[in-house]
């Protein structure tokens, strides 16, 4: 894997899995490697339903999570994002939200100037991922942009 030379973005994703279905980095790694043929999991960090933060790709490695921005971004994936019928929804637990706040504070120390945004906020992305408005959420929680 290639190392990233800059971190301009912190990108929040969801796993697009149904509410209550708990998956971890090892599951997502298997999907990305076996189903997509990638070298590794695309995300750097995965936040499980119980708030556990699991490592994905090495933090300094180029990810595989936003086409055209992988070489300048860190990807954080929250497990969930779909309701019982498979529609986009904020299905995240309080523990996940708490872990996301802590993770973003950590990543702010790692890359203080990086802009935090959702996957859907990048040009050409036609997904609801991460199934909530990141900009509004950041404002509600007093997390400033880099």
Secondary structure, DSSP 8 states (H G I E B T S, - for coil): --B-S---EEEEEE--EETT----HHHHHHIIIIIT--SS-S-SEEE-TTS-EEE-S-TTB--SSSTTTGGGEEEEEES-EE-TTS-B-----HHHHHHHHHHHHHHHHHSTT-EEEEGGGSTT--S-TTSS-HHHHHHHTT----
